[in-house]
Amino acid sequence: MLNISGIHEGFVLDHIKAGDSLRIYHDLKLDELDCTVAIIKNAKSNKMGKKDIIKVECPIEALDLDILGFIDHNITVNVIKDDAIVAKHRLTLPEKIVNVIKCKNPRCITSIEQELDQIFLLTDPEKEVYRCKYCEEKYTGR
Amino acid sequence: MRHLISPLDFSVEELDKLINLAYDIKDNPAKYAHTCDGRILATCFYEPSTRTRLSFESAMLRLGGKTLGFASADSSSAAKGESVSDTISVISGYADICAMRHPKEGAPLVASIHSTIPVINAGDGGHQHPTQTLTDLLTIHSLNGEIKNLTIGLCGDLKFGRTVHSLITALVRYENIKFILISPEELKVPSYIRQLLIDKNIPFEEVVTLDDSMSKLDILYMTRVQRERFFNEEDYLRMKDFYILDKAKMALAKENMLVLHPLPRVNEISVEVDNDPRAAYFKQAKFGVYIRMALILTLLEIEV
């Protein structure tokens, strides 16, 4: 049994689909944070069989978790303060996603101006459709 | 400060005002001849254009203003790799208003974000062309008397035809408009346009043959297959003569149907149709100057 100690302040991202944790690590830009991050892969789960978990020891205002709603609604976000869970966040689809996914339209201005922010807007919450702010191309997956 | 990037940047009421202003300019040109004295329009055209660029320049000159600009990316700093945002930041200091055409979709939007002067989208890739839409709306209003209760057929390259995308986007807000979208399978409207029609509950059908729809149409909007948007010449050659409007097809249409075309045409309208009283595309081109004059005055907030 692998033991990873609890955290004093930060987040526990639970119920991540097995295999997705490294992608989330990069999407949340955890590699840019100077703090302790534990990635647990293939943990046993009664509900999911296998799951990934990410624990982040950081001030709770340091992370923007909006993007998680776009990646997977089913992730549970536990907010930890003073060694205790103080909140559980329900994830919703963010209205806007910045610099997480890229527009694939070869005619889009972002294809030649690399310094532009890659901005996608939620245009159909029911069907979870995101479109590039510049060319309106639909995001169809990575 | 306002820009015109998408047809939705103006409400229907504002479009009505613009159309009325264009009529007044057409009827009383002397009244407007010096309204832009001392003002400069920059025409930043990174892609070839005849009508749009010259009609913008004509519009500004007829208002008493002056123009400067470039007519291809090769003759601008874009050839040296300058970004759109840097270019517009500089041009903001040289001119009072800017009309921008760019082969990349979203470029005028990027410019508007970094600009301190009004930016007009004069066509961005295969995306939008809102000032052509203003021209189209003025043409329909002038020749039809109103913009409602119309079955509009859009025929040809509906995938890359930016004038089609802008016109549909603008028209969904008018009363009782139906669309028949006539195109080869490969050149159907992009999904965001189809989604718009579904979201707004606008009746539309997508068909391949033109003949079957002719008798239903109040307006037939023909478009050119956009050679410059194809990455493969073979695909273009296969599509380019898919539709040719000729006398025989016109015989199937209503007596008062209007044929519009944003021009330039290639083969999609036979020259034998030009003399048909229902052919309105050359009149349409003339309206482009008046509506652009109205647009320049409106964006510069000049009241006459």
Interface residues (C-beta under 8 A of the other chain):
Chain A: N105 P106 R107 C108 I109 T110 S111 I112 E113 E115 L116 T123 D124 V129 R131 C132 K133 Y134 C135 E136 E137 K138
Chain B: S83 V84 S85 H102 P103 K104 E105 G106 A107 L109 V110 D124 G125 G126 H127 P190 S191 Y192 Q195 D199 R229 F231
